[in-house]
Amino acid sequence: MEERGYTILGRNLRTPYGEIDLLAQQGETIIFLEVKTRSNKTLGPPEISITPVKLAHMRSAAEYYIQQHPDLNNDWRLDVITIQMQVDQASPQIDHFENVIT
């Protein structure tokens, strides 16, 4: 993420609504990132685990965090990073889904 111009502000931040895996900033925008990793393809791609319930928890956690940190810009979004490990030990496939809730 840092190579893409993001500044990492925090990792594994706990809220009453769940954990925020990564907190980043790009320009003036605060980004709450959920990271999902799969070591094999048995259960399908990692993004399949982002259910409507998970999205609601992500949103609640982000809103709570913003309320608790008024020093942060209120311009924020939710992103998901998926990491699919490869069987042949090749580099993992990494996908970045921006603004998963509009």
Phi and psi in radians as a Rosetta constraint file:
Dihedral C 1 N 2 CA 2 C 2 CIRCULARHARMONIC -1.106 0.35
Dihedral N 2 CA 2 C 2 N 3 CIRCULARHARMONIC -0.621 0.35
Dihedral C 2 N 3 CA 3 C 3 CIRCULARHARMONIC -1.144 0.35
Dihedral N 3 CA 3 C 3 N 4 CIRCULARHARMONIC -0.370 0.35
Dihedral C 3 N 4 CA 4 C 4 CIRCULARHARMONIC -1.650 0.35
Dihedral N 4 CA 4 C 4 N 5 CIRCULARHARMONIC 0.160 0.35
Dihedral C 4 N 5 CA 5 C 5 CIRCULARHARMONIC 1.638 0.35
Dihedral N 5 CA 5 C 5 N 6 CIRCULARHARMONIC 0.195 0.35
Dihedral C 5 N 6 CA 6 C 6 CIRCULARHARMONIC -1.615 0.35
Dihedral N 6 CA 6 C 6 N 7 CIRCULARHARMONIC 2.554 0.35
Dihedral C 6 N 7 CA 7 C 7 CIRCULARHARMONIC -1.830 0.35
Dihedral N 7 CA 7 C 7 N 8 CIRCULARHARMONIC 2.160 0.35
Dihedral C 7 N 8 CA 8 C 8 CIRCULARHARMONIC -1.417 0.35
Dihedral N 8 CA 8 C 8 N 9 CIRCULARHARMONIC 2.117 0.35
Dihedral C 8 N 9 CA 9 C 9 CIRCULARHARMONIC -1.735 0.35
Dihedral N 9 CA 9 C 9 N 10 CIRCULARHARMONIC -0.389 0.35
Dihedral C 9 N 10 CA 10 C 10 CIRCULARHARMONIC -3.010 0.35
Dihedral N 10 CA 10 C 10 N 11 CIRCULARHARMONIC 2.809 0.35
Dihedral C 10 N 11 CA 11 C 11 CIRCULARHARMONIC -2.363 0.35
Dihedral N 11 CA 11 C 11 N 12 CIRCULARHARMONIC 2.497 0.35
Dihedral C 11 N 12 CA 12 C 12 CIRCULARHARMONIC 0.882 0.35
Dihedral N 12 CA 12 C 12 N 13 CIRCULARHARMONIC 0.964 0.35
Dihedral C 12 N 13 CA 13 C 13 CIRCULARHARMONIC -1.544 0.35
Dihedral N 13 CA 13 C 13 N 14 CIRCULARHARMONIC 2.205 0.35
Dihedral C 13 N 14 CA 14 C 14 CIRCULARHARMONIC -1.630 0.35
Dihedral N 14 CA 14 C 14 N 15 CIRCULARHARMONIC 2.416 0.35
Dihedral C 14 N 15 CA 15 C 15 CIRCULARHARMONIC -2.344 0.35
Dihedral N 15 CA 15 C 15 N 16 CIRCULARHARMONIC 2.927 0.35
Dihedral C 15 N 16 CA 16 C 16 CIRCULARHARMONIC -1.102 0.35
Dihedral N 16 CA 16 C 16 N 17 CIRCULARHARMONIC -0.265 0.35
Dihedral C 16 N 17 CA 17 C 17 CIRCULARHARMONIC -1.798 0.35
Dihedral N 17 CA 17 C 17 N 18 CIRCULARHARMONIC 0.044 0.35
Dihedral C 17 N 18 CA 18 C 18 CIRCULARHARMONIC 2.263 0.35
Dihedral N 18 CA 18 C 18 N 19 CIRCULARHARMONIC 3.063 0.35
Dihedral C 18 N 19 CA 19 C 19 CIRCULARHARMONIC -1.561 0.35
Dihedral N 19 CA 19 C 19 N 20 CIRCULARHARMONIC 2.487 0.35
Dihedral C 19 N 20 CA 20 C 20 CIRCULARHARMONIC -1.756 0.35
Dihedral N 20 CA 20 C 20 N 21 CIRCULARHARMONIC 2.022 0.35
Dihedral C 20 N 21 CA 21 C 21 CIRCULARHARMONIC -1.117 0.35
Dihedral N 21 CA 21 C 21 N 22 CIRCULARHARMONIC -0.882 0.35
Dihedral C 21 N 22 CA 22 C 22 CIRCULARHARMONIC -2.413 0.35
Dihedral N 22 CA 22 C 22 N 23 CIRCULARHARMONIC 2.466 0.35
Dihedral C 22 N 23 CA 23 C 23 CIRCULARHARMONIC -2.042 0.35
Dihedral N 23 CA 23 C 23 N 24 CIRCULARHARMONIC 2.177 0.35
Dihedral C 23 N 24 CA 24 C 24 CIRCULARHARMONIC -2.346 0.35
Dihedral N 24 CA 24 C 24 N 25 CIRCULARHARMONIC 2.973 0.35
Dihedral C 24 N 25 CA 25 C 25 CIRCULARHARMONIC -2.386 0.35
Dihedral N 25 CA 25 C 25 N 26 CIRCULARHARMONIC 2.386 0.35
Dihedral C 25 N 26 CA 26 C 26 CIRCULARHARMONIC -2.303 0.35
Dihedral N 26 CA 26 C 26 N 27 CIRCULARHARMONIC 1.950 0.35
Dihedral C 26 N 27 CA 27 C 27 CIRCULARHARMONIC 1.109 0.35
Dihedral N 27 CA 27 C 27 N 28 CIRCULARHARMONIC -2.196 0.35
Dihedral C 27 N 28 CA 28 C 28 CIRCULARHARMONIC -1.644 0.35
Dihedral N 28 CA 28 C 28 N 29 CIRCULARHARMONIC -0.049 0.35
Dihedral C 28 N 29 CA 29 C 29 CIRCULARHARMONIC -1.618 0.35
Dihedral N 29 CA 29 C 29 N 30 CIRCULARHARMONIC 2.308 0.35
Dihedral C 29 N 30 CA 30 C 30 CIRCULARHARMONIC -1.582 0.35
Dihedral N 30 CA 30 C 30 N 31 CIRCULARHARMONIC 2.323 0.35
Dihedral C 30 N 31 CA 31 C 31 CIRCULARHARMONIC -2.113 0.35
Dihedral N 31 CA 31 C 31 N 32 CIRCULARHARMONIC 2.197 0.35
Dihedral C 31 N 32 CA 32 C 32 CIRCULARHARMONIC -1.725 0.35
Dihedral N 32 CA 32 C 32 N 33 CIRCULARHARMONIC 2.094 0.35
Dihedral C 32 N 33 CA 33 C 33 CIRCULARHARMONIC -1.971 0.35
Dihedral N 33 CA 33 C 33 N 34 CIRCULARHARMONIC 2.280 0.35
Dihedral C 33 N 34 CA 34 C 34 CIRCULARHARMONIC -1.760 0.35
Dihedral N 34 CA 34 C 34 N 35 CIRCULARHARMONIC 2.275 0.35
Dihedral C 34 N 35 CA 35 C 35 CIRCULARHARMONIC -1.974 0.35
Dihedral N 35 CA 35 C 35 N 36 CIRCULARHARMONIC 2.158 0.35
Dihedral C 35 N 36 CA 36 C 36 CIRCULARHARMONIC -2.112 0.35
Dihedral N 36 CA 36 C 36 N 37 CIRCULARHARMONIC 2.235 0.35
Dihedral C 36 N 37 CA 37 C 37 CIRCULARHARMONIC -2.144 0.35
Dihedral N 37 CA 37 C 37 N 38 CIRCULARHARMONIC 2.437 0.35
Dihedral C 37 N 38 CA 38 C 38 CIRCULARHARMONIC -2.197 0.35
Dihedral N 38 CA 38 C 38 N 39 CIRCULARHARMONIC 2.323 0.35
Dihedral C 38 N 39 CA 39 C 39 CIRCULARHARMONIC -1.526 0.35
Dihedral N 39 CA 39 C 39 N 40 CIRCULARHARMONIC -0.330 0.35
Dihedral C 39 N 40 CA 40 C 40 CIRCULARHARMONIC -2.585 0.35
Dihedral N 40 CA 40 C 40 N 41 CIRCULARHARMONIC 3.086 0.35
Dihedral C 40 N 41 CA 41 C 41 CIRCULARHARMONIC -1.720 0.35
Dihedral N 41 CA 41 C 41 N 42 CIRCULARHARMONIC 0.165 0.35
Dihedral C 41 N 42 CA 42 C 42 CIRCULARHARMONIC -1.005 0.35
Dihedral N 42 CA 42 C 42 N 43 CIRCULARHARMONIC -0.744 0.35
Dihedral C 42 N 43 CA 43 C 43 CIRCULARHARMONIC -1.623 0.35
Dihedral N 43 CA 43 C 43 N 44 CIRCULARHARMONIC 0.109 0.35
Dihedral C 43 N 44 CA 44 C 44 CIRCULARHARMONIC 1.595 0.35
Dihedral N 44 CA 44 C 44 N 45 CIRCULARHARMONIC -3.115 0.35
Dihedral C 44 N 45 CA 45 C 45 CIRCULARHARMONIC -1.186 0.35
Dihedral N 45 CA 45 C 45 N 46 CIRCULARHARMONIC 2.696 0.35
Dihedral C 45 N 46 CA 46 C 46 CIRCULARHARMONIC -1.057 0.35
Dihedral N 46 CA 46 C 46 N 47 CIRCULARHARMONIC -0.564 0.35
Dihedral C 46 N 47 CA 47 C 47 CIRCULARHARMONIC -1.169 0.35
Dihedral N 47 CA 47 C 47 N 48 CIRCULARHARMONIC -0.295 0.35
Dihedral C 47 N 48 CA 48 C 48 CIRCULARHARMONIC -1.151 0.35
Dihedral N 48 CA 48 C 48 N 49 CIRCULARHARMONIC -0.356 0.35
Dihedral C 48 N 49 CA 49 C 49 CIRCULARHARMONIC -1.438 0.35
Dihedral N 49 CA 49 C 49 N 50 CIRCULARHARMONIC -0.052 0.35
Dihedral C 49 N 50 CA 50 C 50 CIRCULARHARMONIC -1.559 0.35
Dihedral N 50 CA 50 C 50 N 51 CIRCULARHARMONIC 1.523 0.35
Dihedral C 50 N 51 CA 51 C 51 CIRCULARHARMONIC -1.532 0.35
Dihedral N 51 CA 51 C 51 N 52 CIRCULARHARMONIC 2.941 0.35
Dihedral C 51 N 52 CA 52 C 52 CIRCULARHARMONIC -0.978 0.35
Dihedral N 52 CA 52 C 52 N 53 CIRCULARHARMONIC -0.631 0.35
Dihedral C 52 N 53 CA 53 C 53 CIRCULARHARMONIC -1.142 0.35
Dihedral N 53 CA 53 C 53 N 54 CIRCULARHARMONIC -0.767 0.35
Dihedral C 53 N 54 CA 54 C 54 CIRCULARHARMONIC -1.085 0.35
Dihedral N 54 CA 54 C 54 N 55 CIRCULARHARMONIC -0.738 0.35
Dihedral C 54 N 55 CA 55 C 55 CIRCULARHARMONIC -1.059 0.35
Dihedral N 55 CA 55 C 55 N 56 CIRCULARHARMONIC -0.710 0.35
Dihedral C 55 N 56 CA 56 C 56 CIRCULARHARMONIC -1.122 0.35
Dihedral N 56 CA 56 C 56 N 57 CIRCULARHARMONIC -0.706 0.35
Dihedral C 56 N 57 CA 57 C 57 CIRCULARHARMONIC -1.144 0.35
Dihedral N 57 CA 57 C 57 N 58 CIRCULARHARMONIC -0.727 0.35
Dihedral C 57 N 58 CA 58 C 58 CIRCULARHARMONIC -1.050 0.35
Dihedral N 58 CA 58 C 58 N 59 CIRCULARHARMONIC -0.793 0.35
Dihedral C 58 N 59 CA 59 C 59 CIRCULARHARMONIC -1.113 0.35
Dihedral N 59 CA 59 C 59 N 60 CIRCULARHARMONIC -0.784 0.35
Dihedral C 59 N 60 CA 60 C 60 CIRCULARHARMONIC -1.086 0.35
Dihedral N 60 CA 60 C 60 N 61 CIRCULARHARMONIC -0.733 0.35
Dihedral C 60 N 61 CA 61 C 61 CIRCULARHARMONIC -1.100 0.35
Dihedral N 61 CA 61 C 61 N 62 CIRCULARHARMONIC -0.745 0.35
Dihedral C 61 N 62 CA 62 C 62 CIRCULARHARMONIC -1.136 0.35
Dihedral N 62 CA 62 C 62 N 63 CIRCULARHARMONIC -0.801 0.35
Dihedral C 62 N 63 CA 63 C 63 CIRCULARHARMONIC -1.081 0.35
Dihedral N 63 CA 63 C 63 N 64 CIRCULARHARMONIC -0.728 0.35
Dihedral C 63 N 64 CA 64 C 64 CIRCULARHARMONIC -1.072 0.35
Dihedral N 64 CA 64 C 64 N 65 CIRCULARHARMONIC -0.820 0.35
Dihedral C 64 N 65 CA 65 C 65 CIRCULARHARMONIC -1.074 0.35
Dihedral N 65 CA 65 C 65 N 66 CIRCULARHARMONIC -0.764 0.35
Dihedral C 65 N 66 CA 66 C 66 CIRCULARHARMONIC -1.086 0.35
Dihedral N 66 CA 66 C 66 N 67 CIRCULARHARMONIC -0.725 0.35
Dihedral C 66 N 67 CA 67 C 67 CIRCULARHARMONIC -1.112 0.35
Dihedral N 67 CA 67 C 67 N 68 CIRCULARHARMONIC -0.616 0.35
Dihedral C 67 N 68 CA 68 C 68 CIRCULARHARMONIC -1.390 0.35
Dihedral N 68 CA 68 C 68 N 69 CIRCULARHARMONIC -0.246 0.35
Dihedral C 68 N 69 CA 69 C 69 CIRCULARHARMONIC -2.240 0.35
Dihedral N 69 CA 69 C 69 N 70 CIRCULARHARMONIC 1.285 0.35
Dihedral C 69 N 70 CA 70 C 70 CIRCULARHARMONIC -1.118 0.35
Dihedral N 70 CA 70 C 70 N 71 CIRCULARHARMONIC -0.229 0.35
Dihedral C 70 N 71 CA 71 C 71 CIRCULARHARMONIC -1.267 0.35
Dihedral N 71 CA 71 C 71 N 72 CIRCULARHARMONIC -0.306 0.35
Dihedral C 71 N 72 CA 72 C 72 CIRCULARHARMONIC -1.432 0.35
Dihedral N 72 CA 72 C 72 N 73 CIRCULARHARMONIC 2.589 0.35
Dihedral C 72 N 73 CA 73 C 73 CIRCULARHARMONIC -1.096 0.35
Dihedral N 73 CA 73 C 73 N 74 CIRCULARHARMONIC 2.451 0.35
Dihedral C 73 N 74 CA 74 C 74 CIRCULARHARMONIC -1.446 0.35
Dihedral N 74 CA 74 C 74 N 75 CIRCULARHARMONIC 0.092 0.35
Dihedral C 74 N 75 CA 75 C 75 CIRCULARHARMONIC -1.562 0.35
Dihedral N 75 CA 75 C 75 N 76 CIRCULARHARMONIC 1.802 0.35
Dihedral C 75 N 76 CA 76 C 76 CIRCULARHARMONIC -2.463 0.35
Dihedral N 76 CA 76 C 76 N 77 CIRCULARHARMONIC 2.858 0.35
Dihedral C 76 N 77 CA 77 C 77 CIRCULARHARMONIC -2.605 0.35
Dihedral N 77 CA 77 C 77 N 78 CIRCULARHARMONIC 2.902 0.35
Dihedral C 77 N 78 CA 78 C 78 CIRCULARHARMONIC -1.913 0.35
Dihedral N 78 CA 78 C 78 N 79 CIRCULARHARMONIC 2.244 0.35
Dihedral C 78 N 79 CA 79 C 79 CIRCULARHARMONIC -2.156 0.35
Dihedral N 79 CA 79 C 79 N 80 CIRCULARHARMONIC 2.776 0.35
Dihedral C 79 N 80 CA 80 C 80 CIRCULARHARMONIC -2.224 0.35
Dihedral N 80 CA 80 C 80 N 81 CIRCULARHARMONIC 2.317 0.35
Dihedral C 80 N 81 CA 81 C 81 CIRCULARHARMONIC -1.906 0.35
Dihedral N 81 CA 81 C 81 N 82 CIRCULARHARMONIC 2.224 0.35
Dihedral C 81 N 82 CA 82 C 82 CIRCULARHARMONIC -1.996 0.35
Dihedral N 82 CA 82 C 82 N 83 CIRCULARHARMONIC 2.452 0.35
Dihedral C 82 N 83 CA 83 C 83 CIRCULARHARMONIC -2.225 0.35
Dihedral N 83 CA 83 C 83 N 84 CIRCULARHARMONIC 2.050 0.35
Dihedral C 83 N 84 CA 84 C 84 CIRCULARHARMONIC -1.924 0.35
Dihedral N 84 CA 84 C 84 N 85 CIRCULARHARMONIC 1.939 0.35
Dihedral C 84 N 85 CA 85 C 85 CIRCULARHARMONIC -1.187 0.35
Dihedral N 85 CA 85 C 85 N 86 CIRCULARHARMONIC 2.593 0.35
Dihedral C 85 N 86 CA 86 C 86 CIRCULARHARMONIC -1.791 0.35
Dihedral N 86 CA 86 C 86 N 87 CIRCULARHARMONIC 2.521 0.35
Dihedral C 86 N 87 CA 87 C 87 CIRCULARHARMONIC -1.094 0.35
Dihedral N 87 CA 87 C 87 N 88 CIRCULARHARMONIC -0.690 0.35
Dihedral C 87 N 88 CA 88 C 88 CIRCULARHARMONIC -1.509 0.35
Dihedral N 88 CA 88 C 88 N 89 CIRCULARHARMONIC 0.336 0.35
Dihedral C 88 N 89 CA 89 C 89 CIRCULARHARMONIC 1.137 0.35
Dihedral N 89 CA 89 C 89 N 90 CIRCULARHARMONIC 0.232 0.35
Dihedral C 89 N 90 CA 90 C 90 CIRCULARHARMONIC -1.195 0.35
Dihedral N 90 CA 90 C 90 N 91 CIRCULARHARMONIC 3.005 0.35
Dihedral C 90 N 91 CA 91 C 91 CIRCULARHARMONIC -1.003 0.35
Dihedral N 91 CA 91 C 91 N 92 CIRCULARHARMONIC 2.468 0.35
Dihedral C 91 N 92 CA 92 C 92 CIRCULARHARMONIC -1.190 0.35
Dihedral N 92 CA 92 C 92 N 93 CIRCULARHARMONIC 2.724 0.35
Dihedral C 92 N 93 CA 93 C 93 CIRCULARHARMONIC -1.503 0.35
Dihedral N 93 CA 93 C 93 N 94 CIRCULARHARMONIC 2.143 0.35
Dihedral C 93 N 94 CA 94 C 94 CIRCULARHARMONIC -2.062 0.35
Dihedral N 94 CA 94 C 94 N 95 CIRCULARHARMONIC 2.211 0.35
Dihedral C 94 N 95 CA 95 C 95 CIRCULARHARMONIC -2.147 0.35
Dihedral N 95 CA 95 C 95 N 96 CIRCULARHARMONIC 2.528 0.35
Dihedral C 95 N 96 CA 96 C 96 CIRCULARHARMONIC -2.114 0.35
Dihedral N 96 CA 96 C 96 N 97 CIRCULARHARMONIC 2.019 0.35
Dihedral C 96 N 97 CA 97 C 97 CIRCULARHARMONIC -1.797 0.35
Dihedral N 97 CA 97 C 97 N 98 CIRCULARHARMONIC 1.970 0.35
Dihedral C 97 N 98 CA 98 C 98 CIRCULARHARMONIC -1.574 0.35
Dihedral N 98 CA 98 C 98 N 99 CIRCULARHARMONIC 2.540 0.35
Dihedral C 98 N 99 CA 99 C 99 CIRCULARHARMONIC 0.912 0.35
Dihedral N 99 CA 99 C 99 N 100 CIRCULARHARMONIC 1.041 0.35
Dihedral C 99 N 100 CA 100 C 100 CIRCULARHARMONIC -1.238 0.35
Dihedral N 100 CA 100 C 100 N 101 CIRCULARHARMONIC -0.264 0.35
Dihedral C 100 N 101 CA 101 C 101 CIRCULARHARMONIC -2.210 0.35
Dihedral N 101 CA 101 C 101 N 102 CIRCULARHARMONIC 2.141 0.35
